[in-house]
Amino acid sequence: MTPTDKHTESKIFDAATEIFEEKGLAAARMQDIADRAKINKALLHYYFRSKEKLFMAVFDKLADKVFKKFSGIFEEDMPFEEKIRYFFKEHISFLQKNPRLPMFILAEISRNPRLLEKFLSKINISNIKTKISSDVSANLPEEAIPHLMVSIVSLSVFPIAAKPILKGILEQAGIEYNQFIKERMQVAPDFIISALKQYNVESKNNEKQ
């Protein structure tokens, strides 16, 4: 692929990502993407024969972007509390730059459940589950680990995905949204770590009884 081809393909990917995130597959048009990329529609079809093929390429790239960056955090050689703090800092910062991404992925998987397989192929959930289980100081039962994983992700994703609603609620309380998100990077990991420590204390007390 020539430098010109790479540049054109990059422009198409950037434009397609914006359009698909804004409109979803069903409402997006190839003409919209060509206009956003500032190329003609014939050239767009030269690189990607159909909207569906372009969508799958974009979806695959976005799924890869989400999981390659963050799944490895839990495999890093550092104390678990540091991993939790690092995850929230990096994940929330990433979502601030890509605010439409969570709803886009959820909406498209709901539209086409087969995309879930492609999405999950980017991450080895079993390995992460095992790693978290070995890292956590609290003696969590096996069945509680998935709940911990979901709680960690949810505490990070929800404030970004629900920004329009949350921003209005916070403003009524005199709280500035961006400041709230900045504080969230500290408060969310504190909440998880505190909950795990409390669980550990309660487990030890139950063992003594």
C-alpha positions as CSV (number, residue, x, y, z in Angstrom):
1,M,0.0,0.0,0.0
2,T,1.4,3.4,-1.0
3,P,1.6,6.3,1.4
4,T,-1.2,8.0,-0.6
5,D,-3.4,4.8,-0.1
6,K,-2.6,4.7,3.6
7,H,-3.5,8.4,4.0
8,T,-6.8,8.0,2.1
9,E,-7.7,4.9,4.0
10,S,-6.9,6.7,7.3
11,K,-9.2,9.5,6.3
12,I,-12.0,7.1,5.4
13,F,-11.6,5.3,8.7
14,D,-11.7,8.5,10.7
15,A,-14.8,9.8,8.8
16,A,-16.6,6.4,8.9
17,T,-15.9,6.1,12.7
18,E,-17.5,9.5,13.3
19,I,-20.5,8.8,11.1
20,F,-21.2,5.3,12.4
21,E,-20.9,6.6,16.0
22,E,-23.2,9.5,15.3
23,K,-25.8,7.6,13.3
24,G,-25.3,3.8,13.6
25,L,-25.1,1.4,10.7
26,A,-28.7,1.7,9.6
27,A,-28.9,5.4,9.3
28,A,-25.3,6.0,8.0
29,R,-24.9,6.5,4.2
30,M,-21.7,6.0,2.2
31,Q,-22.3,9.6,0.8
32,D,-22.1,10.9,4.4
33,I,-18.8,9.2,4.9
34,A,-17.4,10.4,1.6
35,D,-18.4,13.9,2.4
36,R,-16.9,13.8,5.8
37,A,-13.6,12.3,4.4
38,K,-13.7,15.0,1.6
39,I,-13.4,12.4,-1.1
40,N,-15.8,11.3,-3.9
41,K,-18.1,8.4,-3.4
42,A,-16.5,6.4,-6.2
43,L,-13.1,6.5,-4.4
44,L,-14.8,5.4,-1.2
45,H,-16.3,2.4,-3.0
46,Y,-12.8,1.6,-4.4
47,Y,-11.4,1.1,-0.9
48,F,-14.5,-0.5,0.6
49,R,-17.1,-2.2,-1.7
50,S,-20.0,-1.8,0.7
51,K,-21.2,0.1,3.8
52,E,-21.4,-3.2,5.7
53,K,-17.7,-4.1,4.9
54,L,-16.6,-0.7,6.0
55,F,-18.7,-0.9,9.1
56,M,-17.2,-4.3,10.1
57,A,-13.7,-2.9,9.6
58,V,-14.5,0.1,11.8
59,F,-16.2,-2.0,14.5
60,D,-13.3,-4.4,14.6
61,K,-10.8,-1.5,14.9
62,L,-12.9,0.1,17.7
63,A,-13.3,-3.1,19.6
64,D,-9.5,-3.7,19.3
65,K,-8.9,-0.1,20.5
66,V,-11.1,-0.7,23.6
67,F,-9.7,-4.0,24.8
68,K,-6.1,-4.0,23.8
69,K,-5.5,-0.8,25.8
70,F,-7.3,-1.9,29.0
71,S,-7.3,-5.7,29.3
72,G,-3.6,-5.7,29.7
73,I,-3.8,-3.4,32.8
74,F,-4.9,-6.3,34.9
75,E,-1.9,-8.4,33.8
76,E,0.6,-5.7,34.8
77,D,3.1,-6.6,37.5
78,M,1.9,-4.1,40.1
79,P,-0.2,-4.2,43.3
80,F,-3.9,-4.7,42.7
81,E,-4.8,-1.3,44.2
82,E,-2.5,0.5,41.8
83,K,-4.0,-1.4,38.9
84,I,-7.5,-0.3,39.9
85,R,-6.4,3.3,40.2
86,Y,-4.5,3.1,36.9
87,F,-7.5,1.5,35.1
88,F,-10.0,4.2,36.2
89,K,-7.6,7.1,35.3
90,E,-6.8,5.7,31.9
91,H,-10.3,4.4,31.1
92,I,-12.2,7.5,32.1
93,S,-9.7,9.7,30.1
94,F,-10.1,7.4,27.1
95,L,-13.9,7.7,27.3
96,Q,-13.8,11.4,27.6
97,K,-12.1,11.5,24.2
98,N,-14.5,8.8,22.8
99,P,-17.8,9.6,24.5
100,R,-20.0,8.0,21.9
101,L,-18.1,4.7,21.9
102,P,-19.9,2.9,24.7
103,M,-23.4,3.6,23.4
104,F,-22.4,2.9,19.8
105,I,-21.0,-0.6,20.7
106,L,-24.0,-1.5,22.9
107,A,-26.5,-0.3,20.2
108,E,-24.8,-2.2,17.4
109,I,-24.5,-5.4,19.4
110,S,-28.2,-5.1,20.3
111,R,-29.0,-4.7,16.6
112,N,-26.8,-7.6,15.6
113,P,-26.0,-10.0,18.4
114,R,-23.4,-11.7,16.2
115,L,-21.2,-8.7,16.7
116,L,-20.8,-9.8,20.3
117,E,-18.6,-12.7,19.3
118,K,-16.3,-10.4,17.4
119,F,-16.3,-8.0,20.4
120,L,-15.4,-10.7,22.9
121,S,-12.7,-12.2,20.7
122,K,-10.6,-9.2,21.6
123,I,-10.3,-10.2,25.2
124,N,-9.6,-13.3,27.2
125,I,-12.2,-12.9,29.9
126,S,-11.1,-16.2,31.6
127,N,-7.5,-15.0,32.0
128,I,-8.5,-11.6,33.4
129,K,-10.9,-13.3,35.8
130,T,-8.1,-15.6,37.0
131,K,-5.7,-12.7,37.3
132,I,-8.1,-10.6,39.3
133,S,-9.0,-13.6,41.5
134,S,-5.3,-14.1,42.3
135,D,-4.7,-10.3,42.9
136,V,-7.6,-9.4,45.1
137,S,-6.7,-9.2,48.8
138,A,-10.2,-10.1,49.9
139,N,-11.0,-13.8,49.7
140,L,-13.8,-13.3,47.2
141,P,-15.7,-16.4,46.2
142,E,-15.3,-17.4,42.5
143,E,-18.8,-16.4,41.6
144,A,-18.2,-12.8,42.9
145,I,-15.3,-12.1,40.5
146,P,-17.6,-11.4,37.5
147,H,-19.6,-9.0,39.7
148,L,-16.4,-7.2,40.6
149,M,-15.4,-6.9,36.9
150,V,-18.8,-5.5,35.9
151,S,-18.8,-3.1,38.8
152,I,-15.3,-1.7,37.9
153,V,-16.3,-1.1,34.3
154,S,-19.8,0.3,35.1
155,L,-18.4,2.8,37.6
156,S,-16.2,4.1,34.8
157,V,-18.6,3.9,31.8
158,F,-21.9,5.2,33.2
159,P,-20.9,8.8,34.0
160,I,-19.7,9.2,30.4
161,A,-22.5,7.3,28.6
162,A,-25.1,9.1,30.7
163,K,-23.5,12.6,30.4
164,P,-26.6,14.5,29.1
165,I,-28.7,13.3,32.0
166,L,-26.0,13.4,34.6
167,K,-24.8,16.8,33.6
168,G,-28.3,18.3,34.1
169,I,-28.7,16.6,37.5
170,L,-25.3,17.8,38.7
171,E,-25.9,21.4,37.5
172,Q,-29.1,21.5,39.6
173,A,-26.9,20.6,42.6
174,G,-24.3,23.3,41.7
175,I,-21.7,20.8,40.6
176,E,-19.7,21.3,37.4
177,Y,-19.7,18.1,35.2
178,N,-16.0,18.2,34.2
179,Q,-14.9,18.6,37.8
180,F,-17.1,15.7,38.8
181,I,-15.4,13.5,36.2
182,K,-12.0,14.6,37.4
183,E,-12.9,13.7,41.0
184,R,-14.4,10.4,39.7
185,M,-10.9,9.2,38.8
186,Q,-10.1,9.1,42.5
187,V,-13.5,8.4,44.0
188,A,-14.4,5.3,41.9
189,P,-11.2,3.4,42.7
190,D,-11.5,4.4,46.3
191,F,-15.0,2.9,46.4
192,I,-13.8,-0.4,44.9
193,I,-10.8,-0.7,47.1
194,S,-12.8,0.2,50.3
195,A,-15.5,-2.3,49.4
196,L,-12.9,-5.1,49.0
197,K,-11.2,-4.2,52.3
198,Q,-14.6,-4.2,54.1
199,Y,-15.4,-7.6,52.5
200,N,-12.1,-8.9,53.8
201,V,-12.8,-7.7,57.3
202,E,-16.3,-9.2,57.3
203,S,-15.0,-12.5,56.0
204,K,-12.3,-12.8,58.7
205,N,-14.9,-11.9,61.4
206,N,-17.3,-14.6,60.0
207,E,-14.4,-17.2,60.1
208,K,-13.8,-16.4,63.8
209,Q,-17.5,-16.9,64.8
